[in-house]
Amino acid sequence: MCQTVIFAKSGIECETVKELKEALPNLELLKCDSYKTIDDDSCLCQVDLDRTFDKAGLDWKCDCMQFTLNAL
């Protein structure tokens, strides 16, 4: 099962790196240690979403592999 990012207010759902970059173009994505690079057309499992959202100061919660951005 792969990670999903949901924007609570708008209902946008992102399942790939490309989708997340389109939704948040200024967000710096931090790579998980187990990956060498981040591929835009692949799933979000290669992104360390916890660290990425914390570094960006975003209000988020996680339920298993579903990350919800509360303020967006």
mmCIF file of the N, C-alpha and C atoms, coordinates in Angstrom:
data_MODEL
# 
_entry.id   MODEL 
# 
loop_
_atom_site.group_PDB 
_atom_site.id 
_atom_site.type_symbol 
_atom_site.label_atom_id 
_atom_site.label_alt_id 
_atom_site.label_comp_id 
_atom_site.label_asym_id 
_atom_site.label_entity_id 
_atom_site.label_seq_id 
_atom_site.pdbx_PDB_ins_code 
_atom_site.Cartn_x 
_atom_site.Cartn_y 
_atom_site.Cartn_z 
_atom_site.occupancy 
_atom_site.B_iso_or_equiv 
_atom_site.pdbx_formal_charge 
_atom_site.auth_seq_id 
_atom_site.auth_comp_id 
_atom_site.auth_asym_id 
_atom_site.auth_atom_id 
_atom_site.pdbx_PDB_model_num 
ATOM 1   N N  . MET A 1 1  ? 0.848   -1.188 0.000   1.00 0.00 ? 1  MET A N  1 
ATOM 2   C CA . MET A 1 1  ? 0.000   0.000  0.000   1.00 0.00 ? 1  MET A CA 1 
ATOM 3   C C  . MET A 1 1  ? 0.885   1.239  0.000   1.00 0.00 ? 1  MET A C  1 
ATOM 4   N N  . CYS A 1 2  ? 0.550   2.197  -0.828  1.00 0.00 ? 2  CYS A N  1 
ATOM 5   C CA . CYS A 1 2  ? 1.335   3.418  -0.947  1.00 0.00 ? 2  CYS A CA 1 
ATOM 6   C C  . CYS A 1 2  ? 0.703   4.567  -0.167  1.00 0.00 ? 2  CYS A C  1 
ATOM 7   N N  . GLN A 1 3  ? 1.516   5.584  0.037   1.00 0.00 ? 3  GLN A N  1 
ATOM 8   C CA . GLN A 1 3  ? 1.068   6.762  0.768   1.00 0.00 ? 3  GLN A CA 1 
ATOM 9   C C  . GLN A 1 3  ? 0.179   7.642  -0.108  1.00 0.00 ? 3  GLN A C  1 
ATOM 10  N N  . THR A 1 4  ? -0.765  8.304  0.533   1.00 0.00 ? 4  THR A N  1 
ATOM 11  C CA . THR A 1 4  ? -1.653  9.249  -0.123  1.00 0.00 ? 4  THR A CA 1 
ATOM 12  C C  . THR A 1 4  ? -1.661  10.532 0.694   1.00 0.00 ? 4  THR A C  1 
ATOM 13  N N  . VAL A 1 5  ? -1.697  11.672 0.019   1.00 0.00 ? 5  VAL A N  1 
ATOM 14  C CA . VAL A 1 5  ? -1.825  12.963 0.688   1.00 0.00 ? 5  VAL A CA 1 
ATOM 15  C C  . VAL A 1 5  ? -3.179  13.542 0.309   1.00 0.00 ? 5  VAL A C  1 
ATOM 16  N N  . ILE A 1 6  ? -3.940  13.927 1.345   1.00 0.00 ? 6  ILE A N  1 
ATOM 17  C CA . ILE A 1 6  ? -5.266  14.501 1.141   1.00 0.00 ? 6  ILE A CA 1 
ATOM 18  C C  . ILE A 1 6  ? -5.284  15.912 1.708   1.00 0.00 ? 6  ILE A C  1 
ATOM 19  N N  . PHE A 1 7  ? -5.794  16.840 0.922   1.00 0.00 ? 7  PHE A N  1 
ATOM 20  C CA . PHE A 1 7  ? -5.963  18.218 1.375   1.00 0.00 ? 7  PHE A CA 1 
ATOM 21  C C  . PHE A 1 7  ? -7.362  18.323 1.979   1.00 0.00 ? 7  PHE A C  1 
ATOM 22  N N  . ALA A 1 8  ? -7.443  18.525 3.282   1.00 0.00 ? 8  ALA A N  1 
ATOM 23  C CA . ALA A 1 8  ? -8.713  18.449 4.005   1.00 0.00 ? 8  ALA A CA 1 
ATOM 24  C C  . ALA A 1 8  ? -9.764  19.430 3.478   1.00 0.00 ? 8  ALA A C  1 
ATOM 25  N N  . LYS A 1 9  ? -9.369  20.654 3.199   1.00 0.00 ? 9  LYS A N  1 
ATOM 26  C CA . LYS A 1 9  ? -10.350 21.667 2.798   1.00 0.00 ? 9  LYS A CA 1 
ATOM 27  C C  . LYS A 1 9  ? -10.779 21.541 1.339   1.00 0.00 ? 9  LYS A C  1 
ATOM 28  N N  . SER A 1 10 ? -9.842  21.270 0.458   1.00 0.00 ? 10 SER A N  1 
ATOM 29  C CA . SER A 1 10 ? -10.171 21.228 -0.974  1.00 0.00 ? 10 SER A CA 1 
ATOM 30  C C  . SER A 1 10 ? -10.549 19.835 -1.463  1.00 0.00 ? 10 SER A C  1 
ATOM 31  N N  . GLY A 1 11 ? -10.164 18.798 -0.709  1.00 0.00 ? 11 GLY A N  1 
ATOM 32  C CA . GLY A 1 11 ? -10.464 17.435 -1.115  1.00 0.00 ? 11 GLY A CA 1 
ATOM 33  C C  . GLY A 1 11 ? -9.506  16.871 -2.150  1.00 0.00 ? 11 GLY A C  1 
ATOM 34  N N  . ILE A 1 12 ? -8.475  17.634 -2.509  1.00 0.00 ? 12 ILE A N  1 
ATOM 35  C CA . ILE A 1 12 ? -7.477  17.143 -3.471  1.00 0.00 ? 12 ILE A CA 1 
ATOM 36  C C  . ILE A 1 12 ? -6.754  15.938 -2.876  1.00 0.00 ? 12 ILE A C  1 
ATOM 37  N N  . GLU A 1 13 ? -6.539  14.919 -3.703  1.00 0.00 ? 13 GLU A N  1 
ATOM 38  C CA . GLU A 1 13 ? -5.787  13.739 -3.283  1.00 0.00 ? 13 GLU A CA 1 
ATOM 39  C C  . GLU A 1 13 ? -4.591  13.563 -4.203  1.00 0.00 ? 13 GLU A C  1 
ATOM 40  N N  . CYS A 1 14 ? -3.438  13.310 -3.610  1.00 0.00 ? 14 CYS A N  1 
ATOM 41  C CA . CYS A 1 14 ? -2.199  13.089 -4.363  1.00 0.00 ? 14 CYS A CA 1 
ATOM 42  C C  . CYS A 1 14 ? -1.670  11.696 -4.064  1.00 0.00 ? 14 CYS A C  1 
ATOM 43  N N  . GLU A 1 15 ? -1.370  10.958 -5.116  1.00 0.00 ? 15 GLU A N  1 
ATOM 44  C CA . GLU A 1 15 ? -0.821  9.612  -4.960  1.00 0.00 ? 15 GLU A CA 1 
ATOM 45  C C  . GLU A 1 15 ? 0.553   9.466  -5.600  1.00 0.00 ? 15 GLU A C  1 
ATOM 46  N N  . THR A 1 16 ? 0.968   10.483 -6.382  1.00 0.00 ? 16 THR A N  1 
ATOM 47  C CA . THR A 1 16 ? 2.291   10.445 -7.001  1.00 0.00 ? 16 THR A CA 1 
ATOM 48  C C  . THR A 1 16 ? 3.055   11.709 -6.628  1.00 0.00 ? 16 THR A C  1 
ATOM 49  N N  . VAL A 1 17 ? 4.360   11.653 -6.814  1.00 0.00 ? 17 VAL A N  1 
ATOM 50  C CA . VAL A 1 17 ? 5.205   12.816 -6.559  1.00 0.00 ? 17 VAL A CA 1 
ATOM 51  C C  . VAL A 1 17 ? 4.783   13.971 -7.471  1.00 0.00 ? 17 VAL A C  1 
ATOM 52  N N  . LYS A 1 18 ? 4.511   13.679 -8.721  1.00 0.00 ? 18 LYS A N  1 
ATOM 53  C CA . LYS A 1 18 ? 4.103   14.708 -9.676  1.00 0.00 ? 18 LYS A CA 1 
ATOM 54  C C  . LYS A 1 18 ? 2.838   15.432 -9.211  1.00 0.00 ? 18 LYS A C  1 
ATOM 55  N N  . GLU A 1 19 ? 1.853   14.681 -8.735  1.00 0.00 ? 19 GLU A N  1 
ATOM 56  C CA . GLU A 1 19 ? 0.607   15.285 -8.251  1.00 0.00 ? 19 GLU A CA 1 
ATOM 57  C C  . GLU A 1 19 ? 0.865   16.193 -7.046  1.00 0.00 ? 19 GLU A C  1 
ATOM 58  N N  . LEU A 1 20 ? 1.727   15.757 -6.138  1.00 0.00 ? 20 LEU A N  1 
ATOM 59  C CA . LEU A 1 20 ? 2.025   16.565 -4.957  1.00 0.00 ? 20 LEU A CA 1 
ATOM 60  C C  . LEU A 1 20 ? 2.784   17.825 -5.346  1.00 0.00 ? 20 LEU A C  1 
ATOM 61  N N  . LYS A 1 21 ? 3.714   17.708 -6.292  1.00 0.00 ? 21 LYS A N  1 
ATOM 62  C CA . LYS A 1 21 ? 4.448   18.884 -6.759  1.00 0.00 ? 21 LYS A CA 1 
ATOM 63  C C  . LYS A 1 21 ? 3.523   19.881 -7.455  1.00 0.00 ? 21 LYS A C  1 
ATOM 64  N N  . GLU A 1 22 ? 2.539   19.390 -8.180  1.00 0.00 ? 22 GLU A N  1 
ATOM 65  C CA . GLU A 1 22 ? 1.580   20.274 -8.838  1.00 0.00 ? 22 GLU A CA 1 
ATOM 66  C C  . GLU A 1 22 ? 0.700   20.979 -7.817  1.00 0.00 ? 22 GLU A C  1 
ATOM 67  N N  . ALA A 1 23 ? 0.322   20.283 -6.757  1.00 0.00 ? 23 ALA A N  1 
ATOM 68  C CA . ALA A 1 23 ? -0.542  20.853 -5.725  1.00 0.00 ? 23 ALA A CA 1 
ATOM 69  C C  . ALA A 1 23 ? 0.214   21.826 -4.821  1.00 0.00 ? 23 ALA A C  1 
ATOM 70  N N  . LEU A 1 24 ? 1.482   21.525 -4.544  1.00 0.00 ? 24 LEU A N  1 
ATOM 71  C CA . LEU A 1 24 ? 2.318   22.363 -3.681  1.00 0.00 ? 24 LEU A CA 1 
ATOM 72  C C  . LEU A 1 24 ? 3.675   22.592 -4.349  1.00 0.00 ? 24 LEU A C  1 
ATOM 73  N N  . PRO A 1 25 ? 3.717   23.441 -5.354  1.00 0.00 ? 25 PRO A N  1 
ATOM 74  C CA . PRO A 1 25 ? 4.944   23.594 -6.146  1.00 0.00 ? 25 PRO A CA 1 
ATOM 75  C C  . PRO A 1 25 ? 6.153   24.113 -5.375  1.00 0.00 ? 25 PRO A C  1 
ATOM 76  N N  . ASN A 1 26 ? 5.966   24.800 -4.271  1.00 0.00 ? 26 ASN A N  1 
ATOM 77  C CA . ASN A 1 26 ? 7.094   25.348 -3.510  1.00 0.00 ? 26 ASN A CA 1 
ATOM 78  C C  . ASN A 1 26 ? 7.545   24.447 -2.370  1.00 0.00 ? 26 ASN A C  1 
ATOM 79  N N  . LEU A 1 27 ? 6.912   23.300 -2.214  1.00 0.00 ? 27 LEU A N  1 
ATOM 80  C CA . LEU A 1 27 ? 7.257   22.381 -1.124  1.00 0.00 ? 27 LEU A CA 1 
ATOM 81  C C  . LEU A 1 27 ? 8.550   21.637 -1.445  1.00 0.00 ? 27 LEU A C  1 
ATOM 82  N N  . GLU A 1 28 ? 9.502   21.682 -0.526  1.00 0.00 ? 28 GLU A N  1 
ATOM 83  C CA . GLU A 1 28 ? 10.750  20.920 -0.685  1.00 0.00 ? 28 GLU A CA 1 
ATOM 84  C C  . GLU A 1 28 ? 10.504  19.488 -0.221  1.00 0.00 ? 28 GLU A C  1 
ATOM 85  N N  . LEU A 1 29 ? 10.601  18.541 -1.144  1.00 0.00 ? 29 LEU A N  1 
ATOM 86  C CA . LEU A 1 29 ? 10.366  17.138 -0.822  1.00 0.00 ? 29 LEU A CA 1 
ATOM 87  C C  . LEU A 1 29 ? 11.652  16.502 -0.308  1.00 0.00 ? 29 LEU A C  1 
ATOM 88  N N  . LEU A 1 30 ? 11.561  15.866 0.848   1.00 0.00 ? 30 LEU A N  1 
ATOM 89  C CA . LEU A 1 30 ? 12.710  15.201 1.451   1.00 0.00 ? 30 LEU A CA 1 
ATOM 90  C C  . LEU A 1 30 ? 12.622  13.705 1.176   1.00 0.00 ? 30 LEU A C  1 
ATOM 91  N N  . LYS A 1 31 ? 13.680  13.167 0.633   1.00 0.00 ? 31 LYS A N  1 
ATOM 92  C CA . LYS A 1 31 ? 13.739  11.769 0.215   1.00 0.00 ? 31 LYS A CA 1 
ATOM 93  C C  . LYS A 1 31 ? 13.879  10.836 1.416   1.00 0.00 ? 31 LYS A C  1 
ATOM 94  N N  . CYS A 1 32 ? 13.200  9.696  1.344   1.00 0.00 ? 32 CYS A N  1 
ATOM 95  C CA . CYS A 1 32 ? 13.408  8.629  2.335   1.00 0.00 ? 32 CYS A CA 1 
ATOM 96  C C  . CYS A 1 32 ? 14.818  8.074  2.144   1.00 0.00 ? 32 CYS A C  1 
ATOM 97  N N  . ASP A 1 33 ? 15.433  7.684  3.224   1.00 0.00 ? 33 ASP A N  1 
ATOM 98  C CA . ASP A 1 33 ? 16.810  7.188  3.177   1.00 0.00 ? 33 ASP A CA 1 
ATOM 99  C C  . ASP A 1 33 ? 16.971  5.942  2.306   1.00 0.00 ? 33 ASP A C  1 
ATOM 100 N N  . SER A 1 34 ? 15.926  5.165  2.149   1.00 0.00 ? 34 SER A N  1 
ATOM 101 C CA . SER A 1 34 ? 16.026  3.912  1.399   1.00 0.00 ? 34 SER A CA 1 
ATOM 102 C C  . SER A 1 34 ? 15.956  4.106  -0.122  1.00 0.00 ? 34 SER A C  1 
ATOM 103 N N  . TYR A 1 35 ? 15.771  5.350  -0.581  1.00 0.00 ? 35 TYR A N  1 
ATOM 104 C CA . TYR A 1 35 ? 15.717  5.646  -2.015  1.00 0.00 ? 35 TYR A CA 1 
ATOM 105 C C  . TYR A 1 35 ? 16.906  6.509  -2.407  1.00 0.00 ? 35 TYR A C  1 
ATOM 106 N N  . LYS A 1 36 ? 17.388  6.308  -3.635  1.00 0.00 ? 36 LYS A N  1 
ATOM 107 C CA . LYS A 1 36 ? 18.510  7.114  -4.129  1.00 0.00 ? 36 LYS A CA 1 
ATOM 108 C C  . LYS A 1 36 ? 18.037  8.443  -4.704  1.00 0.00 ? 36 LYS A C  1 
ATOM 109 N N  . THR A 1 37 ? 16.917  8.427  -5.380  1.00 0.00 ? 37 THR A N  1 
ATOM 110 C CA . THR A 1 37 ? 16.369  9.631  -6.001  1.00 0.00 ? 37 THR A CA 1 
ATOM 111 C C  . THR A 1 37 ? 14.849  9.634  -5.846  1.00 0.00 ? 37 THR A C  1 
ATOM 112 N N  . ILE A 1 38 ? 14.251  10.763 -6.173  1.00 0.00 ? 38 ILE A N  1 
ATOM 113 C CA . ILE A 1 38 ? 12.795  10.881 -6.189  1.00 0.00 ? 38 ILE A CA 1 
ATOM 114 C C  . ILE A 1 38 ? 12.350  10.952 -7.646  1.00 0.00 ? 38 ILE A C  1 
ATOM 115 N N  . ASP A 1 39 ? 11.516  10.006 -8.059  1.00 0.00 ? 39 ASP A N  1 
ATOM 116 C CA . ASP A 1 39 ? 10.987  9.934  -9.421  1.00 0.00 ? 39 ASP A CA 1 
ATOM 117 C C  . ASP A 1 39 ? 9.572   10.514 -9.436  1.00 0.00 ? 39 ASP A C  1 
ATOM 118 N N  . ASP A 1 40 ? 9.368   11.564 -10.224 1.00 0.00 ? 40 ASP A N  1 
ATOM 119 C CA . ASP A 1 40 ? 8.080   12.263 -10.253 1.00 0.00 ? 40 ASP A CA 1 
ATOM 120 C C  . ASP A 1 40 ? 6.899   11.370 -10.611 1.00 0.00 ? 40 ASP A C  1 
ATOM 121 N N  . ASP A 1 41 ? 7.108   10.364 -11.426 1.00 0.00 ? 41 ASP A N  1 
ATOM 122 C CA . ASP A 1 41 ? 6.003   9.523  -11.880 1.00 0.00 ? 41 ASP A CA 1 
ATOM 123 C C  . ASP A 1 41 ? 5.731   8.322  -10.981 1.00 0.00 ? 41 ASP A C  1 
ATOM 124 N N  . SER A 1 42 ? 6.423   8.241  -9.875  1.00 0.00 ? 42 SER A N  1 
ATOM 125 C CA . SER A 1 42 ? 6.244   7.119  -8.955  1.00 0.00 ? 42 SER A CA 1 
ATOM 126 C C  . SER A 1 42 ? 5.422   7.526  -7.739  1.00 0.00 ? 42 SER A C  1 
ATOM 127 N N  . CYS A 1 43 ? 5.139   6.550  -6.902  1.00 0.00 ? 43 CYS A N  1 
ATOM 128 C CA . CYS A 1 43 ? 4.320   6.783  -5.712  1.00 0.00 ? 43 CYS A CA 1 
ATOM 129 C C  . CYS A 1 43 ? 5.064   7.648  -4.693  1.00 0.00 ? 43 CYS A C  1 
ATOM 130 N N  . LEU A 1 44 ? 4.352   8.044  -3.654  1.00 0.00 ? 44 LEU A N  1 
ATOM 131 C CA . LEU A 1 44 ? 4.899   8.928  -2.634  1.00 0.00 ? 44 LEU A CA 1 
ATOM 132 C C  . LEU A 1 44 ? 5.731   8.206  -1.575  1.00 0.00 ? 44 LEU A C  1 
ATOM 133 N N  . CYS A 1 45 ? 5.860   6.899  -1.660  1.00 0.00 ? 45 CYS A N  1 
ATOM 134 C CA . CYS A 1 45 ? 6.624   6.150  -0.657  1.00 0.00 ? 45 CYS A CA 1 
ATOM 135 C C  . CYS A 1 45 ? 8.098   6.551  -0.622  1.00 0.00 ? 45 CYS A C  1 
ATOM 136 N N  . GLN A 1 46 ? 8.597   7.120  -1.699  1.00 0.00 ? 46 GLN A N  1 
ATOM 137 C CA . GLN A 1 46 ? 9.991   7.544  -1.760  1.00 0.00 ? 46 GLN A CA 1 
ATOM 138 C C  . GLN A 1 46 ? 10.235  8.879  -1.059  1.00 0.00 ? 46 GLN A C  1 
ATOM 139 N N  . VAL A 1 47 ? 9.152   9.548  -0.640  1.00 0.00 ? 47 VAL A N  1 
ATOM 140 C CA . VAL A 1 47 ? 9.245   10.848 0.041   1.00 0.00 ? 47 VAL A CA 1 
ATOM 141 C C  . VAL A 1 47 ? 9.002   10.642 1.534   1.00 0.00 ? 47 VAL A C  1 
ATOM 142 N N  . ASP A 1 48 ? 9.860   11.225 2.353   1.00 0.00 ? 48 ASP A N  1 
ATOM 143 C CA . ASP A 1 48 ? 9.664   11.195 3.798   1.00 0.00 ? 48 ASP A CA 1 
ATOM 144 C C  . ASP A 1 48 ? 8.659   12.298 4.133   1.00 0.00 ? 48 ASP A C  1 
ATOM 145 N N  . LEU A 1 49 ? 7.392   11.956 4.079   1.00 0.00 ? 49 LEU A N  1 
ATOM 146 C CA . LEU A 1 49 ? 6.338   12.953 4.247   1.00 0.00 ? 49 LEU A CA 1 
ATOM 147 C C  . LEU A 1 49 ? 6.331   13.551 5.647   1.00 0.00 ? 49 LEU A C  1 
ATOM 148 N N  . ASP A 1 50 ? 6.619   12.770 6.670   1.00 0.00 ? 50 ASP A N  1 
ATOM 149 C CA . ASP A 1 50 ? 6.676   13.297 8.039   1.00 0.00 ? 50 ASP A CA 1 
ATOM 150 C C  . ASP A 1 50 ? 7.659   14.469 8.118   1.00 0.00 ? 50 ASP A C  1 
ATOM 151 N N  . ARG A 1 51 ? 8.891   14.225 7.692   1.00 0.00 ? 51 ARG A N  1 
ATOM 152 C CA . ARG A 1 51 ? 9.932   15.261 7.744   1.00 0.00 ? 51 ARG A CA 1 
ATOM 153 C C  . ARG A 1 51 ? 9.621   16.412 6.792   1.00 0.00 ? 51 ARG A C  1 
ATOM 154 N N  . THR A 1 52 ? 9.103   16.095 5.604   1.00 0.00 ? 52 THR A N  1 
ATOM 155 C CA . THR A 1 52 ? 8.770   17.125 4.613   1.00 0.00 ? 52 THR A CA 1 
ATOM 156 C C  . THR A 1 52 ? 7.739   18.096 5.172   1.00 0.00 ? 52 THR A C  1 
ATOM 157 N N  . PHE A 1 53 ? 6.656   17.575 5.730   1.00 0.00 ? 53 PHE A N  1 
ATOM 158 C CA . PHE A 1 53 ? 5.589   18.433 6.244   1.00 0.00 ? 53 PHE A CA 1 
ATOM 159 C C  . PHE A 1 53 ? 6.022   19.178 7.504   1.00 0.00 ? 53 PHE A C  1 
ATOM 160 N N  . ASP A 1 54 ? 6.792   18.511 8.370   1.00 0.00 ? 54 ASP A N  1 
ATOM 161 C CA . ASP A 1 54 ? 7.295   19.185 9.575   1.00 0.00 ? 54 ASP A CA 1 
ATOM 162 C C  . ASP A 1 54 ? 8.211   20.345 9.209   1.00 0.00 ? 54 ASP A C  1 
ATOM 163 N N  . LYS A 1 55 ? 9.130   20.116 8.278   1.00 0.00 ? 55 LYS A N  1 
ATOM 164 C CA . LYS A 1 55 ? 10.071  21.158 7.864   1.00 0.00 ? 55 LYS A CA 1 
ATOM 165 C C  . LYS A 1 55 ? 9.336   22.345 7.254   1.00 0.00 ? 55 LYS A C  1 
ATOM 166 N N  . ALA A 1 56 ? 8.251   22.074 6.538   1.00 0.00 ? 56 ALA A N  1 
ATOM 167 C CA . ALA A 1 56 ? 7.464   23.137 5.900   1.00 0.00 ? 56 ALA A CA 1 
ATOM 168 C C  . ALA A 1 56 ? 6.523   23.834 6.882   1.00 0.00 ? 56 ALA A C  1 
ATOM 169 N N  . GLY A 1 57 ? 6.408   23.301 8.098   1.00 0.00 ? 57 GLY A N  1 
ATOM 170 C CA . GLY A 1 57 ? 5.527   23.893 9.098   1.00 0.00 ? 57 GLY A CA 1 
ATOM 171 C C  . GLY A 1 57 ? 4.055   23.662 8.819   1.00 0.00 ? 57 GLY A C  1 
ATOM 172 N N  . LEU A 1 58 ? 3.740   22.589 8.101   1.00 0.00 ? 58 LEU A N  1 
ATOM 173 C CA . LEU A 1 58 ? 2.347   22.281 7.777   1.00 0.00 ? 58 LEU A CA 1 
ATOM 174 C C  . LEU A 1 58 ? 1.676   21.517 8.906   1.00 0.00 ? 58 LEU A C  1 
ATOM 175 N N  . ASP A 1 59 ? 0.400   21.794 9.106   1.00 0.00 ? 59 ASP A N  1 
ATOM 176 C CA . ASP A 1 59 ? -0.421  21.076 10.082  1.00 0.00 ? 59 ASP A CA 1 
ATOM 177 C C  . ASP A 1 59 ? -0.948  19.820 9.395   1.00 0.00 ? 59 ASP A C  1 
ATOM 178 N N  . TRP A 1 60 ? -0.531  18.644 9.875   1.00 0.00 ? 60 TRP A N  1 
ATOM 179 C CA . TRP A 1 60 ? -0.892  17.400 9.217   1.00 0.00 ? 60 TRP A CA 1 
ATOM 180 C C  . TRP A 1 60 ? -1.159  16.307 10.246  1.00 0.00 ? 60 TRP A C  1 
ATOM 181 N N  . LYS A 1 61 ? -1.827  15.267 9.792   1.00 0.00 ? 61 LYS A N  1 
ATOM 182 C CA . LYS A 1 61 ? -2.022  14.068 10.614  1.00 0.00 ? 61 LYS A CA 1 
ATOM 183 C C  . LYS A 1 61 ? -1.881  12.865 9.698   1.00 0.00 ? 61 LYS A C  1 
ATOM 184 N N  . CYS A 1 62 ? -1.588  11.730 10.287  1.00 0.00 ? 62 CYS A N  1 
ATOM 185 C CA . CYS A 1 62 ? -1.415  10.518 9.496   1.00 0.00 ? 62 CYS A CA 1 
ATOM 186 C C  . CYS A 1 62 ? -2.227  9.390  10.118  1.00 0.00 ? 62 CYS A C  1 
ATOM 187 N N  . ASP A 1 63 ? -2.947  8.696  9.268   1.00 0.00 ? 63 ASP A N  1 
ATOM 188 C CA . ASP A 1 63 ? -3.681  7.500  9.664   1.00 0.00 ? 63 ASP A CA 1 
ATOM 189 C C  . ASP A 1 63 ? -3.187  6.389  8.748   1.00 0.00 ? 63 ASP A C  1 
ATOM 190 N N  . CYS A 1 64 ? -2.293  5.594  9.273   1.00 0.00 ? 64 CYS A N  1 
ATOM 191 C CA . CYS A 1 64 ? -1.633  4.534  8.519   1.00 0.00 ? 64 CYS A CA 1 
ATOM 192 C C  . CYS A 1 64 ? -0.811  5.163  7.408   1.00 0.00 ? 64 CYS A C  1 
ATOM 193 N N  . MET A 1 65 ? -1.194  5.036  6.170   1.00 0.00 ? 65 MET A N  1 
ATOM 194 C CA . MET A 1 65 ? -0.435  5.585  5.040   1.00 0.00 ? 65 MET A CA 1 
ATOM 195 C C  . MET A 1 65 ? -1.148  6.772  4.393   1.00 0.00 ? 65 MET A C  1 
ATOM 196 N N  . GLN A 1 66 ? -2.184  7.283  5.056   1.00 0.00 ? 66 GLN A N  1 
ATOM 197 C CA . GLN A 1 66 ? -2.947  8.416  4.535   1.00 0.00 ? 66 GLN A CA 1 
ATOM 198 C C  . GLN A 1 66 ? -2.589  9.663  5.326   1.00 0.00 ? 66 GLN A C  1 
ATOM 199 N N  . PHE A 1 67 ? -1.957  10.618 4.661   1.00 0.00 ? 67 PHE A N  1 
ATOM 200 C CA . PHE A 1 67 ? -1.559  11.877 5.276   1.00 0.00 ? 67 PHE A CA 1 
ATOM 201 C C  . PHE A 1 67 ? -2.593  12.944 4.917   1.00 0.00 ? 67 PHE A C  1 
ATOM 202 N N  . THR A 1 68 ? -3.079  13.652 5.920   1.00 0.00 ? 68 THR A N  1 
ATOM 203 C CA . THR A 1 68 ? -4.063  14.712 5.693   1.00 0.00 ? 68 THR A CA 1 
ATOM 204 C C  . THR A 1 68 ? -3.446  16.049 6.076   1.00 0.00 ? 68 THR A C  1 
ATOM 205 N N  . LEU A 1 69 ? -3.485  16.979 5.146   1.00 0.00 ? 69 LEU A N  1 
ATOM 206 C CA . LEU A 1 69 ? -3.031  18.349 5.407   1.00 0.00 ? 69 LEU A CA 1 
ATOM 207 C C  . LEU A 1 69 ? -4.256  19.136 5.849   1.00 0.00 ? 69 LEU A C  1 
ATOM 208 N N  . ASN A 1 70 ? -4.287  19.470 7.134   1.00 0.00 ? 70 ASN A N  1 
ATOM 209 C CA . ASN A 1 70 ? -5.495  20.034 7.739   1.00 0.00 ? 70 ASN A CA 1 
ATOM 210 C C  . ASN A 1 70 ? -5.865  21.423 7.261   1.00 0.00 ? 70 ASN A C  1 
ATOM 211 N N  . ALA A 1 71 ? -4.896  22.272 6.997   1.00 0.00 ? 71 ALA A N  1 
ATOM 212 C CA . ALA A 1 71 ? -5.187  23.672 6.675   1.00 0.00 ? 71 ALA A CA 1 
ATOM 213 C C  . ALA A 1 71 ? -5.350  23.917 5.177   1.00 0.00 ? 71 ALA A C  1 
ATOM 214 N N  . LEU A 1 72 ? -5.136  22.904 4.364   1.00 0.00 ? 72 LEU A N  1 
ATOM 215 C CA . LEU A 1 72 ? -5.197  23.119 2.915   1.00 0.00 ? 72 LEU A CA 1 
ATOM 216 C C  . LEU A 1 72 ? -6.369  22.381 2.276   1.00 0.00 ? 72 LEU A C  1 
# 
